[in-house]
Amino acid sequence: MEKQKSVFIICSVRDADNATRKKLEAYKRSLEAQGYKVHLPHLDTNQDASGHEICLQNMKKILEAHEIHIFFVSTSYGSHFDLGVTFLACYLDQNKIIKVIENNEIVDDKGQTKILLFKSFGQMIQYWESHQKQNVALLN
């Protein structure tokens, strides 16, 4: 019997407004309707725990997840941590799938592509998603 596919969603928690939370929760429900087990940090990580414990909880779920879906907000420190864990998790499990759902560094709130004049996490995750197979080859 095949293990249920799981998704960890990287997103802002502390600075997310109600509209963003509702959008993320709707996204989670849509994945669950497709049969995925989904970890959405503001609902599924104990936010009353210490910062260290929150990081440990998320790390464990990232390592267990088959897919990581990213709603990137460049000002979210927690997202940067989760991206670092994900980077290592992809090295350890080269079958892990990365999907960038939203990226506020690349696209503005009107859906227009931004012109970036610097290297950034936002650019790195766009590249990372589109070059997953090549990344695996570089690791070997």
N, CA, C and O atoms as CSV, one atom per row, in Angstrom:
chain,resi,resn,atom,element,x,y,z
A,1,MET,N,N,0.829,-1.186,0.000
A,1,MET,CA,C,0.000,0.000,0.000
A,1,MET,C,C,0.876,1.252,0.000
A,1,MET,O,O,1.811,1.358,0.794
A,2,GLU,N,N,0.576,2.190,-0.882
A,2,GLU,CA,C,1.376,3.398,-1.010
A,2,GLU,C,C,1.045,4.383,0.106
A,2,GLU,O,O,-0.119,4.593,0.447
A,3,LYS,N,N,2.101,4.985,0.671
A,3,LYS,CA,C,1.939,5.977,1.724
A,3,LYS,C,C,1.266,7.230,1.162
A,3,LYS,O,O,1.558,7.644,0.040
A,4,GLN,N,N,0.366,7.833,1.943
A,4,GLN,CA,C,-0.328,9.049,1.518
A,4,GLN,C,C,0.688,10.161,1.256
A,4,GLN,O,O,1.563,10.422,2.083
A,5,LYS,N,N,0.565,10.807,0.108
A,5,LYS,CA,C,1.458,11.914,-0.241
A,5,LYS,C,C,1.220,13.071,0.721
A,5,LYS,O,O,0.088,13.355,1.110
A,6,SER,N,N,2.306,13.728,1.094
A,6,SER,CA,C,2.190,14.828,2.040
A,6,SER,C,C,2.852,16.087,1.495
A,6,SER,O,O,3.798,16.031,0.709
A,7,VAL,N,N,2.323,17.225,1.941
A,7,VAL,CA,C,2.803,18.535,1.516
A,7,VAL,C,C,3.056,19.389,2.752
A,7,VAL,O,O,2.244,19.419,3.676
A,8,PHE,N,N,4.180,20.074,2.758
A,8,PHE,CA,C,4.442,21.111,3.754
A,8,PHE,C,C,4.356,22.438,3.018
A,8,PHE,O,O,4.948,22.599,1.951
A,9,ILE,N,N,3.621,23.384,3.581
A,9,ILE,CA,C,3.481,24.701,2.962
A,9,ILE,C,C,4.383,25.689,3.689
A,9,ILE,O,O,4.218,25.935,4.884
A,10,ILE,N,N,5.340,26.253,2.953
A,10,ILE,CA,C,6.162,27.328,3.495
A,10,ILE,C,C,5.422,28.636,3.237
A,10,ILE,O,O,5.058,28.949,2.104
A,11,CYS,N,N,5.209,29.390,4.309
A,11,CYS,CA,C,4.486,30.656,4.201
A,11,CYS,C,C,4.766,31.503,5.433
A,11,CYS,O,O,5.299,31.017,6.430
A,12,SER,N,N,4.405,32.752,5.349
A,12,SER,CA,C,4.498,33.646,6.496
A,12,SER,C,C,3.421,33.265,7.499
A,12,SER,O,O,2.296,32.949,7.113
A,13,VAL,N,N,3.754,33.293,8.774
A,13,VAL,CA,C,2.772,33.015,9.824
A,13,VAL,C,C,2.516,34.288,10.629
A,13,VAL,O,O,1.384,34.765,10.708
A,14,ARG,N,N,3.554,34.820,11.211
A,14,ARG,CA,C,3.418,35.951,12.131
A,14,ARG,C,C,2.812,37.184,11.466
A,14,ARG,O,O,1.977,37.861,12.066
A,15,ASP,N,N,3.216,37.479,10.253
A,15,ASP,CA,C,2.759,38.698,9.583
A,15,ASP,C,C,1.619,38.475,8.592
A,15,ASP,O,O,1.219,39.399,7.884
A,16,ALA,N,N,1.103,37.266,8.541
A,16,ALA,CA,C,0.011,36.980,7.593
A,16,ALA,C,C,-1.293,37.604,8.094
A,16,ALA,O,O,-1.664,37.436,9.255
A,17,ASP,N,N,-1.980,38.321,7.213
A,17,ASP,CA,C,-3.267,38.899,7.580
A,17,ASP,C,C,-4.372,37.855,7.396
A,17,ASP,O,O,-4.121,36.758,6.897
A,18,ASN,N,N,-5.588,38.202,7.799
A,18,ASN,CA,C,-6.703,37.251,7.722
A,18,ASN,C,C,-6.980,36.795,6.298
A,18,ASN,O,O,-7.263,35.618,6.074
A,19,ALA,N,N,-6.905,37.703,5.335
A,19,ALA,CA,C,-7.154,37.338,3.938
A,19,ALA,C,C,-6.129,36.305,3.462
A,19,ALA,O,O,-6.476,35.355,2.761
A,20,THR,N,N,-4.874,36.497,3.844
A,20,THR,CA,C,-3.816,35.557,3.459
A,20,THR,C,C,-4.048,34.206,4.124
A,20,THR,O,O,-3.911,33.166,3.480
A,21,ARG,N,N,-4.395,34.215,5.396
A,21,ARG,CA,C,-4.669,32.953,6.105
A,21,ARG,C,C,-5.821,32.201,5.443
A,21,ARG,O,O,-5.743,30.987,5.254
A,22,LYS,N,N,-6.875,32.909,5.095
A,22,LYS,CA,C,-8.029,32.270,4.440
A,22,LYS,C,C,-7.626,31.677,3.089
A,22,LYS,O,O,-8.066,30.582,2.738
A,23,LYS,N,N,-6.797,32.391,2.333
A,23,LYS,CA,C,-6.318,31.885,1.039
A,23,LYS,C,C,-5.490,30.618,1.238
A,23,LYS,O,O,-5.656,29.645,0.502
A,24,LEU,N,N,-4.596,30.626,2.234
A,24,LEU,CA,C,-3.769,29.454,2.518
A,24,LEU,C,C,-4.625,28.271,2.977
A,24,LEU,O,O,-4.371,27.132,2.585
A,25,GLU,N,N,-5.618,28.533,3.790
A,25,GLU,CA,C,-6.503,27.470,4.266
A,25,GLU,C,C,-7.327,26.879,3.116
A,25,GLU,O,O,-7.563,25.671,3.078
A,26,ALA,N,N,-7.758,27.720,2.190
A,26,ALA,CA,C,-8.485,27.220,1.010
A,26,ALA,C,C,-7.552,26.362,0.158
A,26,ALA,O,O,-7.968,25.333,-0.376
A,27,TYR,N,N,-6.292,26.780,0.028
A,27,TYR,CA,C,-5.305,26.006,-0.728
A,27,TYR,C,C,-5.104,24.642,-0.055
A,27,TYR,O,O,-5.063,23.611,-0.727
A,28,LYS,N,N,-4.979,24.647,1.270
A,28,LYS,CA,C,-4.828,23.389,2.015
A,28,LYS,C,C,-6.024,22.468,1.759
A,28,LYS,O,O,-5.845,21.281,1.485
A,29,ARG,N,N,-7.239,23.010,1.848
A,29,ARG,CA,C,-8.435,22.195,1.618
A,29,ARG,C,C,-8.453,21.613,0.207
A,29,ARG,O,O,-8.861,20.467,0.018
A,30,SER,N,N,-8.018,22.383,-0.778
A,30,SER,CA,C,-8.010,21.875,-2.162
A,30,SER,C,C,-7.025,20.714,-2.315
A,30,SER,O,O,-7.305,19.755,-3.034
A,31,LEU,N,N,-5.878,20.797,-1.646
A,31,LEU,CA,C,-4.918,19.690,-1.692
A,31,LEU,C,C,-5.455,18.467,-0.955
A,31,LEU,O,O,-5.296,17.337,-1.417
A,32,GLU,N,N,-6.088,18.697,0.185
A,32,GLU,CA,C,-6.658,17.579,0.940
A,32,GLU,C,C,-7.756,16.885,0.134
A,32,GLU,O,O,-7.905,15.665,0.206
A,33,ALA,N,N,-8.518,17.658,-0.628
A,33,ALA,CA,C,-9.567,17.073,-1.478
A,33,ALA,C,C,-8.963,16.186,-2.562
A,33,ALA,O,O,-9.635,15.302,-3.092
A,34,GLN,N,N,-7.681,16.425,-2.896
A,34,GLN,CA,C,-6.968,15.610,-3.882
A,34,GLN,C,C,-6.267,14.419,-3.224
A,34,GLN,O,O,-5.603,13.637,-3.904
A,35,GLY,N,N,-6.415,14.280,-1.899
A,35,GLY,CA,C,-5.857,13.128,-1.201
A,35,GLY,C,C,-4.538,13.375,-0.485
A,35,GLY,O,O,-3.953,12.437,0.057
A,36,TYR,N,N,-4.059,14.607,-0.468
A,36,TYR,CA,C,-2.807,14.924,0.217
A,36,TYR,C,C,-3.028,15.134,1.709
A,36,TYR,O,O,-4.093,15.580,2.138
A,37,LYS,N,N,-2.009,14.807,2.488
A,37,LYS,CA,C,-1.945,15.212,3.882
A,37,LYS,C,C,-1.130,16.509,3.877
A,37,LYS,O,O,-0.009,16.534,3.369
A,38,VAL,N,N,-1.688,17.581,4.438
A,38,VAL,CA,C,-1.078,18.904,4.304
A,38,VAL,C,C,-0.755,19.499,5.673
A,38,VAL,O,O,-1.580,19.482,6.587
A,39,HIS,N,N,0.474,20.029,5.793
A,39,HIS,CA,C,0.889,20.737,7.008
A,39,HIS,C,C,0.970,22.224,6.694
A,39,HIS,O,O,1.837,22.666,5.940
A,40,LEU,N,N,0.053,22.988,7.281
A,40,LEU,CA,C,0.018,24.440,7.148
A,40,LEU,C,C,0.407,25.014,8.506
A,40,LEU,O,O,-0.345,24.870,9.470
A,41,PRO,N,N,1.574,25.667,8.603
A,41,PRO,CA,C,2.118,26.037,9.915
A,41,PRO,C,C,1.185,26.801,10.853
A,41,PRO,O,O,1.165,26.503,12.048
A,42,HIS,N,N,0.418,27.768,10.366
A,42,HIS,CA,C,-0.396,28.524,11.335
A,42,HIS,C,C,-1.526,27.680,11.924
A,42,HIS,O,O,-2.085,28.035,12.962
A,43,LEU,N,N,-1.865,26.569,11.275
A,43,LEU,CA,C,-2.882,25.660,11.819
A,43,LEU,C,C,-2.272,24.433,12.480
A,43,LEU,O,O,-2.795,23.948,13.483
A,44,ASP,N,N,-1.184,23.931,11.937
A,44,ASP,CA,C,-0.688,22.600,12.306
A,44,ASP,C,C,0.598,22.589,13.117
A,44,ASP,O,O,0.978,21.539,13.635
A,45,THR,N,N,1.275,23.713,13.245
A,45,THR,CA,C,2.441,23.824,14.112
A,45,THR,C,C,1.981,24.522,15.386
A,45,THR,O,O,1.257,25.515,15.317
A,46,ASN,N,N,2.385,24.021,16.532
A,46,ASN,CA,C,1.999,24.640,17.803
A,46,ASN,C,C,2.668,26.011,17.913
A,46,ASN,O,O,3.852,26.108,18.236
A,47,GLN,N,N,1.905,27.062,17.643
A,47,GLN,CA,C,2.443,28.420,17.637
A,47,GLN,C,C,2.645,28.975,19.049
A,47,GLN,O,O,3.210,30.057,19.211
A,48,ASP,N,N,2.187,28.243,20.075
A,48,ASP,CA,C,2.422,28.655,21.464
A,48,ASP,C,C,3.746,28.117,21.996
A,48,ASP,O,O,4.166,28.474,23.097
A,49,ALA,N,N,4.399,27.262,21.221
A,49,ALA,CA,C,5.684,26.685,21.625
A,49,ALA,C,C,6.782,27.747,21.494
A,49,ALA,O,O,6.556,28.825,20.943
A,50,SER,N,N,7.962,27.428,22.004
A,50,SER,CA,C,9.107,28.339,21.856
A,50,SER,C,C,9.534,28.377,20.396
A,50,SER,O,O,9.177,27.497,19.612
A,51,GLY,N,N,10.294,29.394,20.039
A,51,GLY,CA,C,10.797,29.487,18.664
A,51,GLY,C,C,11.591,28.254,18.263
A,51,GLY,O,O,11.461,27.765,17.141
A,52,HIS,N,N,12.409,27.751,19.176
A,52,HIS,CA,C,13.205,26.549,18.914
A,52,HIS,C,C,12.296,25.356,18.637
A,52,HIS,O,O,12.524,24.599,17.693
A,53,GLU,N,N,11.270,25.193,19.459
A,53,GLU,CA,C,10.347,24.066,19.271
A,53,GLU,C,C,9.559,24.193,17.967
A,53,GLU,O,O,9.307,23.192,17.297
A,54,ILE,N,N,9.171,25.410,17.606
A,54,ILE,CA,C,8.476,25.621,16.332
A,54,ILE,C,C,9.382,25.206,15.176
A,54,ILE,O,O,8.941,24.528,14.248
A,55,CYS,N,N,10.641,25.612,15.234
A,55,CYS,CA,C,11.587,25.229,14.170
A,55,CYS,C,C,11.760,23.722,14.096
A,55,CYS,O,O,11.830,23.161,13.003
A,56,LEU,N,N,11.829,23.058,15.244
A,56,LEU,CA,C,11.957,21.593,15.258
A,56,LEU,C,C,10.717,20.921,14.670
A,56,LEU,O,O,10.830,19.967,13.900
A,57,GLN,N,N,9.526,21.425,15.036
A,57,GLN,CA,C,8.292,20.852,14.496
A,57,GLN,C,C,8.267,20.978,12.971
A,57,GLN,O,O,7.978,20.014,12.262
A,58,ASN,N,N,8.575,22.180,12.481
A,58,ASN,CA,C,8.555,22.396,11.035
A,58,ASN,C,C,9.630,21.577,10.330
A,58,ASN,O,O,9.384,21.030,9.255
A,59,MET,N,N,10.818,21.486,10.923
A,59,MET,CA,C,11.888,20.694,10.320
A,59,MET,C,C,11.446,19.242,10.135
A,59,MET,O,O,11.651,18.656,9.072
A,60,LYS,N,N,10.846,18.674,11.162
A,60,LYS,CA,C,10.394,17.283,11.084
A,60,LYS,C,C,9.375,17.107,9.961
A,60,LYS,O,O,9.465,16.155,9.186
A,61,LYS,N,N,8.423,18.007,9.870
A,61,LYS,CA,C,7.386,17.905,8.839
A,61,LYS,C,C,7.952,18.135,7.440
A,61,LYS,O,O,7.496,17.507,6.486
A,62,ILE,N,N,8.933,19.019,7.299
A,62,ILE,CA,C,9.581,19.235,6.002
A,62,ILE,C,C,10.325,17.977,5.575
A,62,ILE,O,O,10.237,17.566,4.418
A,63,LEU,N,N,11.058,17.364,6.503
A,63,LEU,CA,C,11.796,16.140,6.177
A,63,LEU,C,C,10.849,15.010,5.781
A,63,LEU,O,O,11.190,14.195,4.923
A,64,GLU,N,N,9.664,14.947,6.391
A,64,GLU,CA,C,8.685,13.889,6.100
A,64,GLU,C,C,7.909,14.132,4.808
A,64,GLU,O,O,7.436,13.180,4.187
A,65,ALA,N,N,7.772,15.379,4.400
A,65,ALA,CA,C,6.905,15.734,3.272
A,65,ALA,C,C,7.457,15.234,1.939
A,65,ALA,O,O,8.668,15.206,1.720
A,66,HIS,N,N,6.547,14.846,1.064
A,66,HIS,CA,C,6.918,14.472,-0.304
A,66,HIS,C,C,7.102,15.724,-1.168
A,66,HIS,O,O,7.937,15.758,-2.072
A,67,GLU,N,N,6.300,16.748,-0.866
A,67,GLU,CA,C,6.332,17.989,-1.634
A,67,GLU,C,C,6.387,19.172,-0.677
A,67,GLU,O,O,5.834,19.134,0.422
A,68,ILE,N,N,7.069,20.224,-1.124
A,68,ILE,CA,C,7.103,21.492,-0.406
A,68,ILE,C,C,6.503,22.532,-1.343
A,68,ILE,O,O,6.998,22.736,-2.451
A,69,HIS,N,N,5.432,23.194,-0.894
A,69,HIS,CA,C,4.792,24.242,-1.671
A,69,HIS,C,C,5.116,25.570,-0.999
A,69,HIS,O,O,4.968,25.718,0.215
A,70,ILE,N,N,5.557,26.527,-1.798
A,70,ILE,CA,C,6.093,27.767,-1.247
A,70,ILE,C,C,5.232,28.964,-1.626
A,70,ILE,O,O,4.994,29.234,-2.804
A,71,PHE,N,N,4.770,29.673,-0.603
A,71,PHE,CA,C,4.157,30.992,-0.729
A,71,PHE,C,C,5.196,31.939,-0.137
A,71,PHE,O,O,5.159,32.230,1.058
A,72,PHE,N,N,6.118,32.420,-0.962
A,72,PHE,CA,C,7.266,33.152,-0.447
A,72,PHE,C,C,6.948,34.614,-0.191
A,72,PHE,O,O,6.471,35.334,-1.068
A,73,VAL,N,N,7.225,35.031,1.034
A,73,VAL,CA,C,7.160,36.434,1.445
A,73,VAL,C,C,8.559,36.774,1.940
A,73,VAL,O,O,9.022,36.225,2.940
A,74,SER,N,N,9.221,37.669,1.246
A,74,SER,CA,C,10.641,37.921,1.499
A,74,SER,C,C,10.940,38.417,2.903
A,74,SER,O,O,12.069,38.263,3.370
A,75,THR,N,N,9.974,39.005,3.593
A,75,THR,CA,C,10.208,39.532,4.937
A,75,THR,C,C,9.952,38.514,6.043
A,75,THR,O,O,10.103,38.838,7.221
A,76,SER,N,N,9.569,37.297,5.687
A,76,SER,CA,C,9.260,36.272,6.678
A,76,SER,C,C,10.522,35.510,7.079
A,76,SER,O,O,11.051,34.716,6.300
A,77,TYR,N,N,10.997,35.756,8.296
A,77,TYR,CA,C,12.192,35.059,8.780
A,77,TYR,C,C,11.960,33.559,8.891
A,77,TYR,O,O,12.852,32.768,8.587
A,78,GLY,N,N,10.774,33.168,9.323
A,78,GLY,CA,C,10.455,31.742,9.427
A,78,GLY,C,C,10.523,31.049,8.075
A,78,GLY,O,O,10.970,29.906,7.977
A,79,SER,N,N,10.075,31.747,7.032
A,79,SER,CA,C,10.150,31.173,5.681
A,79,SER,C,C,11.592,30.956,5.261
A,79,SER,O,O,11.902,29.956,4.612
A,80,HIS,N,N,12.477,31.877,5.621
A,80,HIS,CA,C,13.895,31.702,5.285
A,80,HIS,C,C,14.461,30.464,5.978
A,80,HIS,O,O,15.206,29.694,5.371
A,81,PHE,N,N,14.107,30.274,7.247
A,81,PHE,CA,C,14.539,29.079,7.970
A,81,PHE,C,C,14.009,27.824,7.280
A,81,PHE,O,O,14.757,26.881,7.023
A,82,ASP,N,N,12.702,27.825,6.983
A,82,ASP,CA,C,12.088,26.652,6.349
A,82,ASP,C,C,12.701,26.373,4.982
A,82,ASP,O,O,12.835,25.211,4.598
A,83,LEU,N,N,13.079,27.415,4.240
A,83,LEU,CA,C,13.748,27.208,2.953
A,83,LEU,C,C,15.115,26.549,3.137
A,83,LEU,O,O,15.501,25.687,2.348
A,84,GLY,N,N,15.844,26.951,4.173
A,84,GLY,CA,C,17.140,26.324,4.451
A,84,GLY,C,C,16.989,24.846,4.780
A,84,GLY,O,O,17.751,24.011,4.293
A,85,VAL,N,N,15.998,24.530,5.612
A,85,VAL,CA,C,15.730,23.125,5.946
A,85,VAL,C,C,15.334,22.367,4.680
A,85,VAL,O,O,15.771,21.236,4.466
A,86,THR,N,N,14.513,22.988,3.850
A,86,THR,CA,C,14.065,22.349,2.611
A,86,THR,C,C,15.234,22.099,1.670
A,86,THR,O,O,15.298,21.058,1.016
A,87,PHE,N,N,16.156,23.048,1.600
A,87,PHE,CA,C,17.332,22.885,0.748
A,87,PHE,C,C,18.106,21.631,1.161
A,87,PHE,O,O,18.509,20.839,0.310
A,88,LEU,N,N,18.311,21.454,2.461
A,88,LEU,CA,C,18.990,20.261,2.960
A,88,LEU,C,C,18.134,19.014,2.735
A,88,LEU,O,O,18.653,17.968,2.346
A,89,ALA,N,N,16.831,19.121,2.977
A,89,ALA,CA,C,15.933,17.976,2.801
A,89,ALA,C,C,15.970,17.474,1.357
A,89,ALA,O,O,15.906,16.269,1.117
A,90,CYS,N,N,16.072,18.392,0.401
A,90,CYS,CA,C,16.150,17.992,-1.016
A,90,CYS,C,C,17.474,17.314,-1.336
A,90,CYS,O,O,17.541,16.466,-2.226
A,91,TYR,N,N,18.516,17.678,-0.622
A,91,TYR,CA,C,19.802,17.008,-0.786
A,91,TYR,C,C,19.714,15.580,-0.249
A,91,TYR,O,O,20.247,14.650,-0.854
A,92,LEU,N,N,19.040,15.413,0.887
A,92,LEU,CA,C,18.909,14.099,1.507
A,92,LEU,C,C,17.905,13.208,0.784
A,92,LEU,O,O,18.068,11.988,0.756
A,93,ASP,N,N,16.869,13.807,0.198
A,93,ASP,CA,C,15.830,13.077,-0.523
A,93,ASP,C,C,15.644,13.740,-1.881
A,93,ASP,O,O,14.907,14.718,-2.007
A,94,GLN,N,N,16.303,13.212,-2.879
A,94,GLN,CA,C,16.313,13.842,-4.189
A,94,GLN,C,C,15.014,13.655,-4.965
A,94,GLN,O,O,14.892,14.138,-6.090
A,95,ASN,N,N,14.041,12.959,-4.375
A,95,ASN,CA,C,12.724,12.813,-4.997
A,95,ASN,C,C,11.713,13.839,-4.492
A,95,ASN,O,O,10.579,13.888,-4.968
A,96,LYS,N,N,12.130,14.657,-3.527
A,96,LYS,CA,C,11.240,15.673,-2.973
A,96,LYS,C,C,10.908,16.687,-4.062
A,96,LYS,O,O,11.778,17.075,-4.843
A,97,ILE,N,N,9.657,17.112,-4.112
A,97,ILE,CA,C,9.181,18.040,-5.152
A,97,ILE,C,C,8.997,19.427,-4.549
A,97,ILE,O,O,8.422,19.578,-3.471
A,98,ILE,N,N,9.491,20.434,-5.256
A,98,ILE,CA,C,9.348,21.830,-4.855
A,98,ILE,C,C,8.385,22.507,-5.821
A,98,ILE,O,O,8.524,22.382,-7.037
A,99,LYS,N,N,7.401,23.229,-5.270
A,99,LYS,CA,C,6.475,24.008,-6.098
A,99,LYS,C,C,6.384,25.411,-5.519
A,99,LYS,O,O,6.012,25.591,-4.359
A,100,VAL,N,N,6.726,26.403,-6.331
A,100,VAL,CA,C,6.573,27.792,-5.916
A,100,VAL,C,C,5.186,28.237,-6.349
A,100,VAL,O,O,4.902,28.325,-7.544
A,101,ILE,N,N,4.329,28.514,-5.389
A,101,ILE,CA,C,2.951,28.905,-5.674
A,101,ILE,C,C,2.862,30.419,-5.812
A,101,ILE,O,O,2.246,30.925,-6.750
A,102,GLU,N,N,3.471,31.137,-4.884
A,102,GLU,CA,C,3.533,32.594,-4.952
A,102,GLU,C,C,4.920,33.052,-4.523
A,102,GLU,O,O,5.567,32.421,-3.687
A,103,ASN,N,N,5.361,34.154,-5.108
A,103,ASN,CA,C,6.690,34.671,-4.815
A,103,ASN,C,C,6.620,36.195,-4.883
A,103,ASN,O,O,6.626,36.765,-5.974
A,104,ASN,N,N,6.554,36.859,-3.726
A,104,ASN,CA,C,6.378,38.308,-3.721
A,104,ASN,C,C,7.619,39.071,-4.155
A,104,ASN,O,O,7.551,40.281,-4.370
A,105,GLU,N,N,8.748,38.392,-4.287
A,105,GLU,CA,C,9.936,39.072,-4.797
A,105,GLU,C,C,9.943,39.126,-6.319
A,105,GLU,O,O,10.596,39.992,-6.901
A,106,ILE,N,N,9.241,38.231,-6.959
A,106,ILE,CA,C,9.266,38.129,-8.415
A,106,ILE,C,C,8.047,38.801,-9.045
A,106,ILE,O,O,8.152,39.420,-10.103
A,107,VAL,N,N,6.879,38.675,-8.383
A,107,VAL,CA,C,5.633,39.209,-8.932
A,107,VAL,C,C,5.010,40.159,-7.913
A,107,VAL,O,O,4.928,39.830,-6.729
A,108,ASP,N,N,4.566,41.348,-8.370
A,108,ASP,CA,C,3.939,42.288,-7.444
A,108,ASP,C,C,2.476,41.924,-7.193
A,108,ASP,O,O,1.974,40.947,-7.749
A,109,ASP,N,N,1.796,42.703,-6.363
A,109,ASP,CA,C,0.416,42.372,-5.992
A,109,ASP,C,C,-0.581,42.547,-7.131
A,109,ASP,O,O,-1.750,42.190,-6.986
A,110,LYS,N,N,-0.139,43.088,-8.253
A,110,LYS,CA,C,-0.994,43.202,-9.445
A,110,LYS,C,C,-0.680,42.117,-10.473
A,110,LYS,O,O,-1.239,42.108,-11.570
A,111,GLY,N,N,0.220,41.201,-10.108
A,111,GLY,CA,C,0.571,40.114,-11.011
A,111,GLY,C,C,1.639,40.456,-12.036
A,111,GLY,O,O,1.896,39.675,-12.952
A,112,GLN,N,N,2.260,41.617,-11.886
A,112,GLN,CA,C,3.291,42.053,-12.826
A,112,GLN,C,C,4.662,41.561,-12.371
A,112,GLN,O,O,4.990,41.633,-11.186
A,113,THR,N,N,5.464,41.060,-13.317
A,113,THR,CA,C,6.806,40.595,-13.005
A,113,THR,C,C,7.699,41.781,-12.688
A,113,THR,O,O,7.737,42.763,-13.430
A,114,LYS,N,N,8.413,41.681,-11.585
A,114,LYS,CA,C,9.334,42.740,-11.169
A,114,LYS,C,C,10.679,42.549,-11.854
A,114,LYS,O,O,11.073,41.423,-12.160
A,115,ILE,N,N,11.362,43.625,-12.088
A,115,ILE,CA,C,12.736,43.570,-12.586
A,115,ILE,C,C,13.650,43.680,-11.377
A,115,ILE,O,O,13.655,44.697,-10.683
A,116,LEU,N,N,14.421,42.632,-11.129
A,116,LEU,CA,C,15.288,42.607,-9.959
A,116,LEU,C,C,16.725,42.881,-10.361
A,116,LEU,O,O,17.211,42.376,-11.373
A,117,LEU,N,N,17.388,43.678,-9.564
A,117,LEU,CA,C,18.765,44.059,-9.858
A,117,LEU,C,C,19.742,43.451,-8.851
A,117,LEU,O,O,20.879,43.910,-8.739
A,118,PHE,N,N,19.313,42.435,-8.127
A,118,PHE,CA,C,20.140,41.834,-7.091
A,118,PHE,C,C,19.821,40.347,-6.981
A,118,PHE,O,O,18.776,39.894,-7.448
A,119,LYS,N,N,20.718,39.597,-6.367
A,119,LYS,CA,C,20.474,38.181,-6.097
A,119,LYS,C,C,19.593,38.091,-4.857
A,119,LYS,O,O,19.746,38.877,-3.922
A,120,SER,N,N,18.662,37.123,-4.853
A,120,SER,CA,C,17.740,37.032,-3.732
A,120,SER,C,C,17.232,35.607,-3.560
A,120,SER,O,O,17.378,34.767,-4.448
A,121,PHE,N,N,16.632,35.351,-2.398
A,121,PHE,CA,C,15.975,34.070,-2.162
A,121,PHE,C,C,14.859,33.860,-3.168
A,121,PHE,O,O,14.670,32.749,-3.663
A,122,GLY,N,N,14.116,34.920,-3.476
A,122,GLY,CA,C,13.014,34.810,-4.432
A,122,GLY,C,C,13.480,34.297,-5.777
A,122,GLY,O,O,12.842,33.431,-6.375
A,123,GLN,N,N,14.600,34.835,-6.256
A,123,GLN,CA,C,15.155,34.364,-7.526
A,123,GLN,C,C,15.659,32.932,-7.400
A,123,GLN,O,O,15.477,32.121,-8.308
A,124,MET,N,N,16.294,32.623,-6.269
A,124,MET,CA,C,16.832,31.276,-6.066
A,124,MET,C,C,15.722,30.232,-6.096
A,124,MET,O,O,15.891,29.183,-6.719
A,125,ILE,N,N,14.582,30.492,-5.435
A,125,ILE,CA,C,13.550,29.459,-5.404
A,125,ILE,C,C,12.876,29.284,-6.764
A,125,ILE,O,O,12.432,28.184,-7.093
A,126,GLN,N,N,12.794,30.343,-7.551
A,126,GLN,CA,C,12.251,30.209,-8.913
A,126,GLN,C,C,13.178,29.306,-9.735
A,126,GLN,O,O,12.715,28.409,-10.440
A,127,TYR,N,N,14.476,29.549,-9.640
A,127,TYR,CA,C,15.460,28.736,-10.352
A,127,TYR,C,C,15.410,27.288,-9.854
A,127,TYR,O,O,15.392,26.345,-10.645
A,128,TRP,N,N,15.390,27.135,-8.551
A,128,TRP,CA,C,15.390,25.825,-7.895
A,128,TRP,C,C,14.231,24.968,-8.384
A,128,TRP,O,O,14.420,23.801,-8.728
A,129,GLU,N,N,13.035,25.543,-8.417
A,129,GLU,CA,C,11.858,24.794,-8.857
A,129,GLU,C,C,12.011,24.346,-10.305
A,129,GLU,O,O,11.688,23.204,-10.633
A,130,SER,N,N,12.489,25.214,-11.161
A,130,SER,CA,C,12.547,24.893,-12.591
A,130,SER,C,C,13.749,24.038,-12.982
A,130,SER,O,O,13.811,23.544,-14.107
A,131,HIS,N,N,14.697,23.859,-12.076
A,131,HIS,CA,C,15.903,23.079,-12.385
A,131,HIS,C,C,16.085,21.902,-11.429
A,131,HIS,O,O,17.219,21.501,-11.164
A,132,GLN,N,N,14.997,21.344,-10.909
A,132,GLN,CA,C,15.107,20.269,-9.924
A,132,GLN,C,C,15.920,19.085,-10.423
A,132,GLN,O,O,16.761,18.565,-9.689
A,133,LYS,N,N,15.692,18.654,-11.636
A,133,LYS,CA,C,16.417,17.496,-12.174
A,133,LYS,C,C,17.909,17.800,-12.312
A,133,LYS,O,O,18.747,16.951,-12.008
A,134,GLN,N,N,18.240,19.002,-12.767
A,134,GLN,CA,C,19.642,19.394,-12.894
A,134,GLN,C,C,20.308,19.496,-11.530
A,134,GLN,O,O,21.486,19.167,-11.388
A,135,ASN,N,N,19.561,19.950,-10.521
A,135,ASN,CA,C,20.110,20.058,-9.174
A,135,ASN,C,C,20.513,18.686,-8.657
A,135,ASN,O,O,21.559,18.552,-8.021
A,136,VAL,N,N,19.712,17.673,-8.915
A,136,VAL,CA,C,20.016,16.312,-8.490
A,136,VAL,C,C,21.314,15.854,-9.136
A,136,VAL,O,O,22.152,15.244,-8.472
A,137,ALA,N,N,21.491,16.138,-10.415
A,137,ALA,CA,C,22.725,15.735,-11.112
A,137,ALA,C,C,23.952,16.414,-10.499
A,137,ALA,O,O,25.016,15.801,-10.411
A,138,LEU,N,N,23.814,17.672,-10.076
A,138,LEU,CA,C,24.941,18.384,-9.473
A,138,LEU,C,C,25.345,17.796,-8.139
A,138,LEU,O,O,26.504,17.903,-7.740
A,139,LEU,N,N,24.408,17.180,-7.445
A,139,LEU,CA,C,24.694,16.614,-6.127
A,139,LEU,C,C,25.506,15.328,-6.211
A,139,LEU,O,O,26.199,14.964,-5.261
A,140,ASN,N,N,25.422,14.652,-7.331
A,140,ASN,CA,C,26.093,13.353,-7.477
A,140,ASN,C,C,27.482,13.483,-8.036
A,140,ASN,O,O,28.172,12.479,-8.216
